[in-house]
Amino acid sequence: MDNKVFTLELCKEDAQRIINAMEDYRSKCHSMIDDCDTDLCRDAAWLEWSYVSELAYMVEDRFDLELW
């Protein structure tokens, strides 16, 4: 499989919407952790939260809205 690189142009408002959506999803992942009743469920929820958090931090860093 080839890794493809693409360029995406966004206005500041669209970038902020993406960041907000990721933050919302991260929050939902975190609340799923509290709702889990088994260790397996809790571990899966923590893993999903971890992936989403890392992606959210990367996107926030790339979009760096403070520089706009």
PDB file of N, CA, C, O and CB in Angstrom:
ATOM      1  N   MET A   1       0.848  -1.170   0.000  1.00  0.00           N
ATOM      2  CA  MET A   1       0.000   0.000   0.000  1.00  0.00           C
ATOM      3  C   MET A   1       0.896   1.236   0.000  1.00  0.00           C
ATOM      4  O   MET A   1       1.868   1.322   0.751  1.00  0.00           O
ATOM      5  CB  MET A   1      -0.966  -0.004   1.222  1.00  0.00           C
ATOM      6  N   ASP A   2       0.551   2.171  -0.845  1.00  0.00           N
ATOM      7  CA  ASP A   2       1.307   3.419  -0.933  1.00  0.00           C
ATOM      8  C   ASP A   2       0.761   4.433   0.058  1.00  0.00           C
ATOM      9  O   ASP A   2      -0.449   4.574   0.235  1.00  0.00           O
ATOM     10  CB  ASP A   2       1.257   3.987  -2.363  1.00  0.00           C
ATOM     11  N   ASN A   3       1.683   5.133   0.697  1.00  0.00           N
ATOM     12  CA  ASN A   3       1.274   6.255   1.536  1.00  0.00           C
ATOM     13  C   ASN A   3       1.136   7.474   0.637  1.00  0.00           C
ATOM     14  O   ASN A   3       2.056   7.821  -0.103  1.00  0.00           O
ATOM     15  CB  ASN A   3       2.301   6.515   2.700  1.00  0.00           C
ATOM     16  N   LYS A   4      -0.002   8.107   0.706  1.00  0.00           N
ATOM     17  CA  LYS A   4      -0.237   9.272  -0.130  1.00  0.00           C
ATOM     18  C   LYS A   4      -0.280  10.520   0.741  1.00  0.00           C
ATOM     19  O   LYS A   4      -0.816  10.511   1.849  1.00  0.00           O
ATOM     20  CB  LYS A   4      -1.546   9.119  -0.933  1.00  0.00           C
ATOM     21  N   VAL A   5       0.287  11.568   0.223  1.00  0.00           N
ATOM     22  CA  VAL A   5       0.296  12.847   0.911  1.00  0.00           C
ATOM     23  C   VAL A   5      -0.622  13.784   0.133  1.00  0.00           C
ATOM     24  O   VAL A   5      -0.596  13.815  -1.097  1.00  0.00           O
ATOM     25  CB  VAL A   5       1.752  13.431   1.034  1.00  0.00           C
ATOM     26  N   PHE A   6      -1.420  14.534   0.854  1.00  0.00           N
ATOM     27  CA  PHE A   6      -2.291  15.474   0.190  1.00  0.00           C
ATOM     28  C   PHE A   6      -2.276  16.785   0.953  1.00  0.00           C
ATOM     29  O   PHE A   6      -1.921  16.836   2.130  1.00  0.00           O
ATOM     30  CB  PHE A   6      -3.717  14.918   0.075  1.00  0.00           C
ATOM     31  N   THR A   7      -2.659  17.816   0.275  1.00  0.00           N
ATOM     32  CA  THR A   7      -2.733  19.145   0.858  1.00  0.00           C
ATOM     33  C   THR A   7      -4.196  19.508   1.043  1.00  0.00           C
ATOM     34  O   THR A   7      -5.033  19.256   0.176  1.00  0.00           O
ATOM     35  CB  THR A   7      -2.004  20.194  -0.029  1.00  0.00           C
ATOM     36  N   LEU A   8      -4.478  20.092   2.168  1.00  0.00           N
ATOM     37  CA  LEU A   8      -5.843  20.480   2.487  1.00  0.00           C
ATOM     38  C   LEU A   8      -5.823  21.940   2.903  1.00  0.00           C
ATOM     39  O   LEU A   8      -5.072  22.329   3.798  1.00  0.00           O
ATOM     40  CB  LEU A   8      -6.452  19.577   3.609  1.00  0.00           C
ATOM     41  N   GLU A   9      -6.641  22.737   2.257  1.00  0.00           N
ATOM     42  CA  GLU A   9      -6.735  24.145   2.616  1.00  0.00           C
ATOM     43  C   GLU A   9      -8.005  24.363   3.424  1.00  0.00           C
ATOM     44  O   GLU A   9      -9.093  23.953   3.017  1.00  0.00           O
ATOM     45  CB  GLU A   9      -6.719  25.048   1.354  1.00  0.00           C
ATOM     46  N   LEU A  10      -7.855  25.006   4.561  1.00  0.00           N
ATOM     47  CA  LEU A  10      -8.993  25.281   5.444  1.00  0.00           C
ATOM     48  C   LEU A  10      -8.967  26.734   5.872  1.00  0.00           C
ATOM     49  O   LEU A  10      -7.907  27.347   6.004  1.00  0.00           O
ATOM     50  CB  LEU A  10      -8.974  24.354   6.681  1.00  0.00           C
ATOM     51  N   CYS A  11     -10.141  27.262   6.083  1.00  0.00           N
ATOM     52  CA  CYS A  11     -10.194  28.565   6.726  1.00  0.00           C
ATOM     53  C   CYS A  11     -10.115  28.322   8.241  1.00  0.00           C
ATOM     54  O   CYS A  11     -10.273  27.194   8.707  1.00  0.00           O
ATOM     55  CB  CYS A  11     -11.508  29.360   6.325  1.00  0.00           C
ATOM     56  N   LYS A  12      -9.876  29.371   8.979  1.00  0.00           N
ATOM     57  CA  LYS A  12      -9.719  29.248  10.426  1.00  0.00           C
ATOM     58  C   LYS A  12     -10.975  28.663  11.072  1.00  0.00           C
ATOM     59  O   LYS A  12     -10.877  27.869  12.007  1.00  0.00           O
ATOM     60  CB  LYS A  12      -9.398  30.612  11.043  1.00  0.00           C
ATOM     61  N   GLU A  13     -12.138  29.047  10.586  1.00  0.00           N
ATOM     62  CA  GLU A  13     -13.391  28.559  11.170  1.00  0.00           C
ATOM     63  C   GLU A  13     -13.557  27.062  10.962  1.00  0.00           C
ATOM     64  O   GLU A  13     -14.003  26.358  11.868  1.00  0.00           O
ATOM     65  CB  GLU A  13     -14.582  29.301  10.569  1.00  0.00           C
ATOM     66  N   ASP A  14     -13.203  26.562   9.774  1.00  0.00           N
ATOM     67  CA  ASP A  14     -13.297  25.122   9.517  1.00  0.00           C
ATOM     68  C   ASP A  14     -12.304  24.352  10.378  1.00  0.00           C
ATOM     69  O   ASP A  14     -12.621  23.284  10.900  1.00  0.00           O
ATOM     70  CB  ASP A  14     -13.049  24.823   8.030  1.00  0.00           C
ATOM     71  N   ALA A  15     -11.114  24.896  10.521  1.00  0.00           N
ATOM     72  CA  ALA A  15     -10.113  24.246  11.372  1.00  0.00           C
ATOM     73  C   ALA A  15     -10.620  24.187  12.814  1.00  0.00           C
ATOM     74  O   ALA A  15     -10.441  23.175  13.492  1.00  0.00           O
ATOM     75  CB  ALA A  15      -8.753  25.002  11.301  1.00  0.00           C
ATOM     76  N   GLN A  16     -11.238  25.246  13.278  1.00  0.00           N
ATOM     77  CA  GLN A  16     -11.769  25.266  14.642  1.00  0.00           C
ATOM     78  C   GLN A  16     -12.901  24.255  14.789  1.00  0.00           C
ATOM     79  O   GLN A  16     -13.015  23.610  15.832  1.00  0.00           O
ATOM     80  CB  GLN A  16     -12.264  26.677  15.012  1.00  0.00           C
ATOM     81  N   ARG A  17     -13.740  24.106  13.765  1.00  0.00           N
ATOM     82  CA  ARG A  17     -14.820  23.115  13.822  1.00  0.00           C
ATOM     83  C   ARG A  17     -14.262  21.700  13.931  1.00  0.00           C
ATOM     84  O   ARG A  17     -14.795  20.878  14.677  1.00  0.00           O
ATOM     85  CB  ARG A  17     -15.720  23.229  12.583  1.00  0.00           C
ATOM     86  N   ILE A  18     -13.203  21.415  13.200  1.00  0.00           N
ATOM     87  CA  ILE A  18     -12.576  20.089  13.269  1.00  0.00           C
ATOM     88  C   ILE A  18     -12.017  19.847  14.661  1.00  0.00           C
ATOM     89  O   ILE A  18     -12.217  18.775  15.232  1.00  0.00           O
ATOM     90  CB  ILE A  18     -11.457  19.953  12.212  1.00  0.00           C
ATOM     91  N   ILE A  19     -11.326  20.824  15.207  1.00  0.00           N
ATOM     92  CA  ILE A  19     -10.772  20.694  16.556  1.00  0.00           C
ATOM     93  C   ILE A  19     -11.887  20.493  17.575  1.00  0.00           C
ATOM     94  O   ILE A  19     -11.771  19.644  18.458  1.00  0.00           O
ATOM     95  CB  ILE A  19      -9.934  21.934  16.920  1.00  0.00           C
ATOM     96  N   ASN A  20     -12.967  21.265  17.463  1.00  0.00           N
ATOM     97  CA  ASN A  20     -14.094  21.130  18.390  1.00  0.00           C
ATOM     98  C   ASN A  20     -14.727  19.746  18.298  1.00  0.00           C
ATOM     99  O   ASN A  20     -15.082  19.154  19.318  1.00  0.00           O
ATOM    100  CB  ASN A  20     -15.148  22.203  18.107  1.00  0.00           C
ATOM    101  N   ALA A  21     -14.867  19.231  17.081  1.00  0.00           N
ATOM    102  CA  ALA A  21     -15.451  17.897  16.904  1.00  0.00           C
ATOM    103  C   ALA A  21     -14.555  16.826  17.533  1.00  0.00           C
ATOM    104  O   ALA A  21     -15.050  15.879  18.144  1.00  0.00           O
ATOM    105  CB  ALA A  21     -15.667  17.598  15.404  1.00  0.00           C
ATOM    106  N   MET A  22     -13.264  16.976  17.382  1.00  0.00           N
ATOM    107  CA  MET A  22     -12.345  15.995  17.976  1.00  0.00           C
ATOM    108  C   MET A  22     -12.374  16.076  19.498  1.00  0.00           C
ATOM    109  O   MET A  22     -12.313  15.052  20.178  1.00  0.00           O
ATOM    110  CB  MET A  22     -10.910  16.218  17.463  1.00  0.00           C
ATOM    111  N   GLU A  23     -12.465  17.281  20.029  1.00  0.00           N
ATOM    112  CA  GLU A  23     -12.563  17.450  21.475  1.00  0.00           C
ATOM    113  C   GLU A  23     -13.858  16.829  22.004  1.00  0.00           C
ATOM    114  O   GLU A  23     -13.872  16.208  23.067  1.00  0.00           O
ATOM    115  CB  GLU A  23     -12.495  18.943  21.848  1.00  0.00           C
ATOM    116  N   ASP A  24     -14.933  17.003  21.254  1.00  0.00           N
ATOM    117  CA  ASP A  24     -16.217  16.426  21.646  1.00  0.00           C
ATOM    118  C   ASP A  24     -16.142  14.899  21.636  1.00  0.00           C
ATOM    119  O   ASP A  24     -16.630  14.238  22.552  1.00  0.00           O
ATOM    120  CB  ASP A  24     -17.340  16.914  20.706  1.00  0.00           C
ATOM    121  N   TYR A  25     -15.524  14.349  20.589  1.00  0.00           N
ATOM    122  CA  TYR A  25     -15.389  12.897  20.505  1.00  0.00           C
ATOM    123  C   TYR A  25     -14.490  12.372  21.627  1.00  0.00           C
ATOM    124  O   TYR A  25     -14.769  11.324  22.210  1.00  0.00           O
ATOM    125  CB  TYR A  25     -14.824  12.487  19.132  1.00  0.00           C
ATOM    126  N   ARG A  26     -13.417  13.100  21.928  1.00  0.00           N
ATOM    127  CA  ARG A  26     -12.536  12.696  23.021  1.00  0.00           C
ATOM    128  C   ARG A  26     -13.309  12.679  24.339  1.00  0.00           C
ATOM    129  O   ARG A  26     -13.124  11.777  25.157  1.00  0.00           O
ATOM    130  CB  ARG A  26     -11.319  13.644  23.120  1.00  0.00           C
ATOM    131  N   SER A  27     -14.160  13.659  24.544  1.00  0.00           N
ATOM    132  CA  SER A  27     -14.973  13.716  25.756  1.00  0.00           C
ATOM    133  C   SER A  27     -15.939  12.528  25.823  1.00  0.00           C
ATOM    134  O   SER A  27     -16.127  11.930  26.882  1.00  0.00           O
ATOM    135  CB  SER A  27     -15.753  15.040  25.815  1.00  0.00           C
ATOM    136  N   LYS A  28     -16.550  12.195  24.680  1.00  0.00           N
ATOM    137  CA  LYS A  28     -17.457  11.048  24.641  1.00  0.00           C
ATOM    138  C   LYS A  28     -16.714   9.745  24.920  1.00  0.00           C
ATOM    139  O   LYS A  28     -17.239   8.861  25.598  1.00  0.00           O
ATOM    140  CB  LYS A  28     -18.156  10.970  23.282  1.00  0.00           C
ATOM    141  N   CYS A  29     -15.502   9.626  24.402  1.00  0.00           N
ATOM    142  CA  CYS A  29     -14.685   8.437  24.676  1.00  0.00           C
ATOM    143  C   CYS A  29     -14.396   8.333  26.168  1.00  0.00           C
ATOM    144  O   CYS A  29     -14.443   7.249  26.749  1.00  0.00           O
ATOM    145  CB  CYS A  29     -13.360   8.481  23.873  1.00  0.00           C
ATOM    146  N   HIS A  30     -14.097   9.470  26.778  1.00  0.00           N
ATOM    147  CA  HIS A  30     -13.794   9.468  28.205  1.00  0.00           C
ATOM    148  C   HIS A  30     -15.022   9.073  29.025  1.00  0.00           C
ATOM    149  O   HIS A  30     -14.901   8.353  30.016  1.00  0.00           O
ATOM    150  CB  HIS A  30     -13.284  10.848  28.644  1.00  0.00           C
ATOM    151  N   SER A  31     -16.196   9.540  28.619  1.00  0.00           N
ATOM    152  CA  SER A  31     -17.403   9.170  29.360  1.00  0.00           C
ATOM    153  C   SER A  31     -17.739   7.692  29.164  1.00  0.00           C
ATOM    154  O   SER A  31     -18.350   7.078  30.038  1.00  0.00           O
ATOM    155  CB  SER A  31     -18.587  10.041  28.922  1.00  0.00           C
ATOM    156  N   MET A  32     -17.346   7.118  28.026  1.00  0.00           N
ATOM    157  CA  MET A  32     -17.556   5.678  27.815  1.00  0.00           C
ATOM    158  C   MET A  32     -16.755   4.869  28.830  1.00  0.00           C
ATOM    159  O   MET A  32     -17.191   3.799  29.256  1.00  0.00           O
ATOM    160  CB  MET A  32     -17.158   5.272  26.375  1.00  0.00           C
ATOM    161  N   ILE A  33     -15.593   5.371  29.217  1.00  0.00           N
ATOM    162  CA  ILE A  33     -14.760   4.685  30.208  1.00  0.00           C
ATOM    163  C   ILE A  33     -15.532   4.537  31.508  1.00  0.00           C
ATOM    164  O   ILE A  33     -15.510   3.475  32.129  1.00  0.00           O
ATOM    165  CB  ILE A  33     -13.435   5.453  30.448  1.00  0.00           C
ATOM    166  N   ASP A  34     -16.211   5.594  31.920  1.00  0.00           N
ATOM    167  CA  ASP A  34     -16.989   5.569  33.154  1.00  0.00           C
ATOM    168  C   ASP A  34     -18.180   4.621  33.076  1.00  0.00           C
ATOM    169  O   ASP A  34     -18.623   4.085  34.092  1.00  0.00           O
ATOM    170  CB  ASP A  34     -17.470   6.958  33.485  1.00  0.00           C
ATOM    171  N   ASP A  35     -18.698   4.417  31.857  1.00  0.00           N
ATOM    172  CA  ASP A  35     -19.877   3.570  31.674  1.00  0.00           C
ATOM    173  C   ASP A  35     -19.546   2.083  31.557  1.00  0.00           C
ATOM    174  O   ASP A  35     -20.446   1.244  31.608  1.00  0.00           O
ATOM    175  CB  ASP A  35     -20.626   4.008  30.447  1.00  0.00           C
ATOM    176  N   CYS A  36     -18.277   1.751  31.401  1.00  0.00           N
ATOM    177  CA  CYS A  36     -17.886   0.350  31.221  1.00  0.00           C
ATOM    178  C   CYS A  36     -18.039  -0.425  32.531  1.00  0.00           C
ATOM    179  O   CYS A  36     -17.757   0.081  33.617  1.00  0.00           O
ATOM    180  CB  CYS A  36     -16.431   0.257  30.712  1.00  0.00           C
ATOM    181  N   ASP A  37     -18.497  -1.672  32.387  1.00  0.00           N
ATOM    182  CA  ASP A  37     -18.676  -2.497  33.577  1.00  0.00           C
ATOM    183  C   ASP A  37     -17.717  -3.689  33.616  1.00  0.00           C
ATOM    184  O   ASP A  37     -17.761  -4.481  34.557  1.00  0.00           O
ATOM    185  CB  ASP A  37     -20.105  -2.990  33.648  1.00  0.00           C
ATOM    186  N   THR A  38     -16.857  -3.827  32.613  1.00  0.00           N
ATOM    187  CA  THR A  38     -15.858  -4.895  32.623  1.00  0.00           C
ATOM    188  C   THR A  38     -14.485  -4.304  32.341  1.00  0.00           C
ATOM    189  O   THR A  38     -14.370  -3.224  31.761  1.00  0.00           O
ATOM    190  CB  THR A  38     -16.205  -5.994  31.583  1.00  0.00           C
ATOM    191  N   ASP A  39     -13.454  -5.016  32.754  1.00  0.00           N
ATOM    192  CA  ASP A  39     -12.092  -4.554  32.493  1.00  0.00           C
ATOM    193  C   ASP A  39     -11.801  -4.499  30.996  1.00  0.00           C
ATOM    194  O   ASP A  39     -11.132  -3.577  30.529  1.00  0.00           O
ATOM    195  CB  ASP A  39     -11.081  -5.466  33.190  1.00  0.00           C
ATOM    196  N   LEU A  40     -12.299  -5.483  30.239  1.00  0.00           N
ATOM    197  CA  LEU A  40     -12.066  -5.517  28.796  1.00  0.00           C
ATOM    198  C   LEU A  40     -12.697  -4.303  28.121  1.00  0.00           C
ATOM    199  O   LEU A  40     -12.072  -3.663  27.274  1.00  0.00           O
ATOM    200  CB  LEU A  40     -12.628  -6.814  28.189  1.00  0.00           C
ATOM    201  N   CYS A  41     -13.915  -3.992  28.492  1.00  0.00           N
ATOM    202  CA  CYS A  41     -14.601  -2.815  27.944  1.00  0.00           C
ATOM    203  C   CYS A  41     -13.844  -1.544  28.316  1.00  0.00           C
ATOM    204  O   CYS A  41     -13.645  -0.668  27.474  1.00  0.00           O
ATOM    205  CB  CYS A  41     -16.061  -2.742  28.459  1.00  0.00           C
ATOM    206  N   ARG A  42     -13.428  -1.443  29.556  1.00  0.00           N
ATOM    207  CA  ARG A  42     -12.715  -0.259  30.038  1.00  0.00           C
ATOM    208  C   ARG A  42     -11.378  -0.103  29.310  1.00  0.00           C
ATOM    209  O   ARG A  42     -10.994   1.005  28.936  1.00  0.00           O
ATOM    210  CB  ARG A  42     -12.487  -0.349  31.564  1.00  0.00           C
ATOM    211  N   ASP A  43     -10.671  -1.222  29.112  1.00  0.00           N
ATOM    212  CA  ASP A  43      -9.391  -1.167  28.399  1.00  0.00           C
ATOM    213  C   ASP A  43      -9.583  -0.699  26.963  1.00  0.00           C
ATOM    214  O   ASP A  43      -8.801   0.108  26.459  1.00  0.00           O
ATOM    215  CB  ASP A  43      -8.708  -2.540  28.414  1.00  0.00           C
ATOM    216  N   ALA A  44     -10.628  -1.207  26.302  1.00  0.00           N
ATOM    217  CA  ALA A  44     -10.905  -0.792  24.925  1.00  0.00           C
ATOM    218  C   ALA A  44     -11.265   0.688  24.867  1.00  0.00           C
ATOM    219  O   ALA A  44     -10.830   1.399  23.961  1.00  0.00           O
ATOM    220  CB  ALA A  44     -12.042  -1.635  24.326  1.00  0.00           C
ATOM    221  N   ALA A  45     -12.049   1.150  25.822  1.00  0.00           N
ATOM    222  CA  ALA A  45     -12.433   2.566  25.858  1.00  0.00           C
ATOM    223  C   ALA A  45     -11.214   3.451  26.113  1.00  0.00           C
ATOM    224  O   ALA A  45     -11.079   4.509  25.499  1.00  0.00           O
ATOM    225  CB  ALA A  45     -13.503   2.809  26.945  1.00  0.00           C
ATOM    226  N   TRP A  46     -10.326   3.029  27.013  1.00  0.00           N
ATOM    227  CA  TRP A  46      -9.101   3.791  27.270  1.00  0.00           C
ATOM    228  C   TRP A  46      -8.233   3.857  26.021  1.00  0.00           C
ATOM    229  O   TRP A  46      -7.652   4.897  25.711  1.00  0.00           O
ATOM    230  CB  TRP A  46      -8.309   3.166  28.429  1.00  0.00           C
ATOM    231  N   LEU A  47      -8.151   2.736  25.306  1.00  0.00           N
ATOM    232  CA  LEU A  47      -7.344   2.705  24.088  1.00  0.00           C
ATOM    233  C   LEU A  47      -7.912   3.654  23.038  1.00  0.00           C
ATOM    234  O   LEU A  47      -7.164   4.398  22.403  1.00  0.00           O
ATOM    235  CB  LEU A  47      -7.272   1.276  23.529  1.00  0.00           C
ATOM    236  N   GLU A  48      -9.226   3.631  22.853  1.00  0.00           N
ATOM    237  CA  GLU A  48      -9.852   4.544  21.899  1.00  0.00           C
ATOM    238  C   GLU A  48      -9.636   5.988  22.321  1.00  0.00           C
ATOM    239  O   GLU A  48      -9.317   6.834  21.486  1.00  0.00           O
ATOM    240  CB  GLU A  48     -11.351   4.248  21.770  1.00  0.00           C
ATOM    241  N   TRP A  49      -9.807   6.283  23.612  1.00  0.00           N
ATOM    242  CA  TRP A  49      -9.579   7.640  24.108  1.00  0.00           C
ATOM    243  C   TRP A  49      -8.130   8.064  23.843  1.00  0.00           C
ATOM    244  O   TRP A  49      -7.867   9.205  23.464  1.00  0.00           O
ATOM    245  CB  TRP A  49      -9.900   7.728  25.623  1.00  0.00           C
ATOM    246  N   SER A  50      -7.209   7.142  24.045  1.00  0.00           N
ATOM    247  CA  SER A  50      -5.795   7.430  23.834  1.00  0.00           C
ATOM    248  C   SER A  50      -5.512   7.786  22.372  1.00  0.00           C
ATOM    249  O   SER A  50      -4.820   8.763  22.088  1.00  0.00           O
ATOM    250  CB  SER A  50      -4.944   6.232  24.259  1.00  0.00           C
ATOM    251  N   TYR A  51      -6.049   6.989  21.456  1.00  0.00           N
ATOM    252  CA  TYR A  51      -5.855   7.268  20.030  1.00  0.00           C
ATOM    253  C   TYR A  51      -6.470   8.603  19.633  1.00  0.00           C
ATOM    254  O   TYR A  51      -5.844   9.396  18.930  1.00  0.00           O
ATOM    255  CB  TYR A  51      -6.455   6.148  19.184  1.00  0.00           C
ATOM    256  N   VAL A  52      -7.680   8.846  20.076  1.00  0.00           N
ATOM    257  CA  VAL A  52      -8.371  10.092  19.740  1.00  0.00           C
ATOM    258  C   VAL A  52      -7.622  11.282  20.329  1.00  0.00           C
ATOM    259  O   VAL A  52      -7.488  12.316  19.674  1.00  0.00           O
ATOM    260  CB  VAL A  52      -9.829  10.066  20.253  1.00  0.00           C
ATOM    261  N   SER A  53      -7.137  11.145  21.552  1.00  0.00           N
ATOM    262  CA  SER A  53      -6.402  12.238  22.192  1.00  0.00           C
ATOM    263  C   SER A  53      -5.129  12.561  21.425  1.00  0.00           C
ATOM    264  O   SER A  53      -4.820  13.729  21.190  1.00  0.00           O
ATOM    265  CB  SER A  53      -6.062  11.880  23.643  1.00  0.00           C
ATOM    266  N   GLU A  54      -4.396  11.534  21.035  1.00  0.00           N
ATOM    267  CA  GLU A  54      -3.155  11.752  20.289  1.00  0.00           C
ATOM    268  C   GLU A  54      -3.444  12.435  18.954  1.00  0.00           C
ATOM    269  O   GLU A  54      -2.740  13.365  18.561  1.00  0.00           O
ATOM    270  CB  GLU A  54      -2.420  10.416  20.057  1.00  0.00           C
ATOM    271  N   LEU A  55      -4.471  11.974  18.269  1.00  0.00           N
ATOM    272  CA  LEU A  55      -4.838  12.585  16.996  1.00  0.00           C
ATOM    273  C   LEU A  55      -5.289  14.029  17.200  1.00  0.00           C
ATOM    274  O   LEU A  55      -4.930  14.905  16.414  1.00  0.00           O
ATOM    275  CB  LEU A  55      -5.946  11.772  16.311  1.00  0.00           C
ATOM    276  N   ALA A  56      -6.060  14.279  18.230  1.00  0.00           N
ATOM    277  CA  ALA A  56      -6.523  15.644  18.514  1.00  0.00           C
ATOM    278  C   ALA A  56      -5.343  16.569  18.791  1.00  0.00           C
ATOM    279  O   ALA A  56      -5.314  17.697  18.298  1.00  0.00           O
ATOM    280  CB  ALA A  56      -7.491  15.649  19.715  1.00  0.00           C
ATOM    281  N   TYR A  57      -4.375  16.106  19.570  1.00  0.00           N
ATOM    282  CA  TYR A  57      -3.201  16.936  19.859  1.00  0.00           C
ATOM    283  C   TYR A  57      -2.407  17.222  18.588  1.00  0.00           C
ATOM    284  O   TYR A  57      -1.922  18.336  18.389  1.00  0.00           O
ATOM    285  CB  TYR A  57      -2.301  16.251  20.898  1.00  0.00           C
ATOM    286  N   MET A  58      -2.276  16.207  17.726  1.00  0.00           N
ATOM    287  CA  MET A  58      -1.545  16.402  16.471  1.00  0.00           C
ATOM    288  C   MET A  58      -2.250  17.421  15.582  1.00  0.00           C
ATOM    289  O   MET A  58      -1.605  18.286  14.990  1.00  0.00           O
ATOM    290  CB  MET A  58      -1.391  15.067  15.725  1.00  0.00           C
ATOM    291  N   VAL A  59      -3.573  17.318  15.490  1.00  0.00           N
ATOM    292  CA  VAL A  59      -4.338  18.242  14.653  1.00  0.00           C
ATOM    293  C   VAL A  59      -4.253  19.652  15.226  1.00  0.00           C
ATOM    294  O   VAL A  59      -4.058  20.610  14.478  1.00  0.00           O
ATOM    295  CB  VAL A  59      -5.813  17.791  14.542  1.00  0.00           C
ATOM    296  N   GLU A  60      -4.395  19.791  16.527  1.00  0.00           N
ATOM    297  CA  GLU A  60      -4.294  21.124  17.146  1.00  0.00           C
ATOM    298  C   GLU A  60      -2.935  21.742  16.873  1.00  0.00           C
ATOM    299  O   GLU A  60      -2.829  22.941  16.614  1.00  0.00           O
ATOM    300  CB  GLU A  60      -4.535  21.041  18.665  1.00  0.00           C
ATOM    301  N   ASP A  61      -1.894  20.916  16.931  1.00  0.00           N
ATOM    302  CA  ASP A  61      -0.548  21.401  16.671  1.00  0.00           C
ATOM    303  C   ASP A  61      -0.387  21.827  15.216  1.00  0.00           C
ATOM    304  O   ASP A  61       0.210  22.865  14.930  1.00  0.00           O
ATOM    305  CB  ASP A  61       0.476  20.330  17.022  1.00  0.00           C
ATOM    306  N   ARG A  62      -0.913  21.033  14.312  1.00  0.00           N
ATOM    307  CA  ARG A  62      -0.807  21.352  12.877  1.00  0.00           C
ATOM    308  C   ARG A  62      -1.599  22.604  12.517  1.00  0.00           C
ATOM    309  O   ARG A  62      -1.137  23.439  11.739  1.00  0.00           O
ATOM    310  CB  ARG A  62      -1.299  20.172  12.032  1.00  0.00           C
ATOM    311  N   PHE A  63      -2.799  22.728  13.089  1.00  0.00           N
ATOM    312  CA  PHE A  63      -3.655  23.855  12.748  1.00  0.00           C
ATOM    313  C   PHE A  63      -3.260  25.123  13.476  1.00  0.00           C
ATOM    314  O   PHE A  63      -3.603  26.217  13.029  1.00  0.00           O
ATOM    315  CB  PHE A  63      -5.085  23.524  13.054  1.00  0.00           C
ATOM    316  N   ASP A  64      -2.556  25.007  14.573  1.00  0.00           N
ATOM    317  CA  ASP A  64      -2.095  26.128  15.411  1.00  0.00           C
ATOM    318  C   ASP A  64      -2.852  27.430  15.131  1.00  0.00           C
ATOM    319  O   ASP A  64      -2.337  28.340  14.480  1.00  0.00           O
ATOM    320  CB  ASP A  64      -0.606  26.355  15.196  1.00  0.00           C
ATOM    321  N   LEU A  65      -4.071  27.494  15.632  1.00  0.00           N
ATOM    322  CA  LEU A  65      -4.949  28.620  15.340  1.00  0.00           C
ATOM    323  C   LEU A  65      -4.430  29.942  15.901  1.00  0.00           C
ATOM    324  O   LEU A  65      -4.825  31.016  15.446  1.00  0.00           O
ATOM    325  CB  LEU A  65      -6.323  28.348  15.888  1.00  0.00           C
ATOM    326  N   GLU A  66      -3.557  29.856  16.874  1.00  0.00           N
ATOM    327  CA  GLU A  66      -3.008  31.106  17.450  1.00  0.00           C
ATOM    328  C   GLU A  66      -2.183  31.872  16.421  1.00  0.00           C
ATOM    329  O   GLU A  66      -2.039  33.090  16.530  1.00  0.00           O
ATOM    330  CB  GLU A  66      -2.134  30.796  18.690  1.00  0.00           C
ATOM    331  N   LEU A  67      -1.642  31.177  15.428  1.00  0.00           N
ATOM    332  CA  LEU A  67      -0.818  31.840  14.431  1.00  0.00           C
ATOM    333  C   LEU A  67      -1.629  32.482  13.311  1.00  0.00           C
ATOM    334  O   LEU A  67      -1.091  33.259  12.523  1.00  0.00           O
ATOM    335  CB  LEU A  67       0.147  30.860  13.848  1.00  0.00           C
ATOM    336  N   TRP A  68      -2.926  32.162  13.236  1.00  0.00           N
ATOM    337  CA  TRP A  68      -3.747  32.685  12.139  1.00  0.00           C
ATOM    338  C   TRP A  68      -4.141  34.097  12.403  1.00  0.00           C
ATOM    339  O   TRP A  68      -4.835  34.707  11.589  1.00  0.00           O
ATOM    340  CB  TRP A  68      -4.983  31.842  11.929  1.00  0.00           C
TER     341      TRP A  68
END
